[in-house]
Every structure is written in structure tokens, then in C-alpha cells.
Amino acid sequence: MLNIVNRTKHSDLAEFYPLLEEYYRKTLKALNKEDAYDLSVIICGPISIRRINRDYRDIDKVTDVISFALLDGGEEYLYEENIELGDIFINRNRVLSQAEDYGHSVKREFVFLFVHGLLHLFGYDHMNEKDEKVMFDLQKKIVGRLP
């Protein structure tokens, strides 16, 4: 189950929330995973995401997306209910500015950051060239040609 929480005073991304569910399912399909997960997507502003980045990653700067996985290295444990996957924090302001900077829609940027964060929750990373290629190729496959 996908839980979306808006911690900003803006509702301009709300129209795209149904797309997150769609791309959650596309990501599961691309990873050959079953729909057995719970996760939260938190829409926040630059002050909040900077504080999170500083407090949990020792990086004192604003970023676009941060993921906190509850599974260690993508390990899955069998429970009677869904597995709690983790949280994805998405900076609303960066969604808007990066869409403009990259010349594509706000919808595409929002979905892209969500998929990027979701892949992190499943243990993908881009700390070296090999891992980056794997993760970014998956992102392109999942997001596709979304305008």
C-alpha cells in the first residue's frame, strides 16, 4: 500500500498521486516483485529535506529525494501482512525547478524522483559507475517516455 503525505501548504502535485500508484506497480513488475509492500511518500519543502539530509546523512544541503529503507540490503521477511519497505521524501520545490531546468513536465519529474527513491528502497544505488548504470537503466525502463 502506498501512503502519500503532503507536508507542504501546496497541493499542486496532488493531481499526480494516482501516477505514483501506477509507477509503483510498474517498478514491482520490472523487479519481478509481488505487491506485498507498504511505503510512505512524503512531499516536503527544502527546509525539511535539508534538515533530514543533514541529520541522517551528514550532508548539509538541499536535495531532491531521500529514501529510508527499512529492509536491510533489500532483504525481505515473511509476515502475514505487507512488508514495510520504507519512506521516500520528495522535495516539492525541486520537482518544480528541475522539471523546468530539464525541459520536461512536472508530472515526469515527480514520477522520476519517486521511481528513483523506490529503487533505493529495494537496495539499488549509484555510488559507483557499474551500480549507477544498472539503476539508471532501470529508471529509464520504468519511467519510459512519460512527457
C-alpha atoms as one frame of an Amber mdcrd trajectory, in Angstrom:
protein
   0.000   0.000   0.000   1.239   3.430  -0.946   0.692   6.171   1.644   1.194
   9.743   0.404   1.592  12.579   2.899   1.863  16.210   1.870   3.791  18.241
   4.450   3.681  21.441   2.407   0.960  24.067   2.145   0.718  23.394  -1.604
  -1.490  20.846  -3.331  -0.178  21.275  -6.882   1.316  17.756  -7.035  -1.875
  16.037  -5.796  -3.173  15.505  -9.329  -0.196  13.211  -9.944  -0.656  10.994
  -6.869  -2.525   8.313  -8.881   0.525   8.079 -11.155   2.681   7.102  -8.193
   0.497   4.027  -7.671   0.824   3.166 -11.368   4.607   3.555 -11.342   4.880
   1.673  -8.072   3.289  -1.287  -9.870   5.499  -0.811 -12.945   8.563  -0.837
 -10.703   7.441  -4.019  -8.960   6.893  -5.646 -12.350  10.329  -4.562 -13.616
  11.924  -6.022 -10.475   9.822  -9.204 -10.543   8.389  -8.372  -7.121   4.929
  -9.105  -5.818   2.694  -6.388  -4.430   3.438  -7.122  -0.773   4.824  -3.797
   0.435   3.788  -0.742   2.363   5.657   2.509   1.875   5.201   6.195   2.503
   5.888   9.085   0.167   6.297  12.371   1.987   6.089  15.582  -0.024   8.136
  18.207   1.792   9.880  21.512   1.245  13.543  22.493   1.016  13.967  23.299
   4.705  12.681  19.892   5.803  14.676  17.895   3.279  17.845  19.836   4.085
  17.368  19.077   7.786  16.800  15.377   7.030  19.843  15.287   4.751  21.965
  16.984   7.417  20.727  14.945  10.379  20.727  11.496   8.770  23.319  11.721
   6.008  25.708  14.404   7.339  25.197  16.397   4.126  24.069  19.935   4.923
  22.363  20.841   1.652  19.002  20.693  -0.065  18.380  17.673  -2.284  15.524
  16.420  -4.439  14.747  12.989  -2.959  15.836  10.929   0.036  14.879   7.333
   0.776  14.994   5.478   4.056  14.750   1.738   3.600  13.502  -0.393   6.447
  14.797  -3.562   4.829  18.495  -4.283   5.137  20.036  -4.653   1.691  16.700
  -5.459   0.097  16.138  -8.485   2.356  12.531  -9.471   2.684  10.992 -11.075
   5.698   7.833 -13.099   5.559   4.993 -11.737   7.604   1.275 -12.285   7.486
   0.791  -8.686   6.362   2.592  -6.464   3.877   6.286  -5.727   4.364   7.074
  -2.159   5.434   9.511  -1.029   2.737  10.379   2.460   3.974   9.896   6.161
   3.274  10.595   8.381   0.294  10.894  12.136   0.921  10.414  14.248  -2.205
  11.223  17.968  -2.245   8.259  19.690  -3.932  10.308  22.775  -4.857  12.946
  20.670  -6.607  10.251  18.795  -8.544   9.085  22.116  -9.980  12.513  23.655
 -10.597  14.105  20.513 -12.058  11.175  19.982 -14.414  11.809  23.458 -15.766
  15.609  23.019 -15.804  15.385  19.699 -17.682  12.669  20.876 -20.058  10.069
  18.273 -19.204   6.796  18.170 -17.311   6.306  18.407 -13.554   4.478  15.093
 -13.852   7.546  13.386 -15.336   9.930  14.832 -12.747   7.671  13.822  -9.860
   7.322  10.262 -11.166  11.054  10.063 -11.934  12.026  11.095  -8.390   9.511
   8.649  -6.947  10.898   5.744  -9.020  14.459   6.785  -8.131  13.588   6.741
  -4.441  11.700   3.461  -4.763  14.676   1.762  -6.398  16.803   2.910  -3.456
  14.305   1.240  -1.106  14.870  -2.008  -2.988  18.632  -1.734  -2.491  19.722
  -0.096  -5.751  22.328   2.634  -5.591  24.575   4.768  -7.783  27.736   5.022
  -5.717  29.922   3.585  -8.472  29.734   3.513 -12.264  28.555  -0.100 -12.539
  25.734   0.308  -9.998  24.770   3.653 -11.489  24.336   2.109 -14.923  22.132
  -0.676 -13.553  19.970   1.730 -11.544  19.669   4.395 -14.233  18.852   1.819
 -16.928  16.066   0.504 -14.701  14.756   4.056 -14.162  14.662   4.661 -17.911
  12.882   1.354 -18.487  10.261   2.062 -15.820   9.609   5.747 -16.478   9.894
   5.370 -20.239   8.753   8.240 -22.389   6.489   9.911 -19.873   6.204  13.520
 -21.107
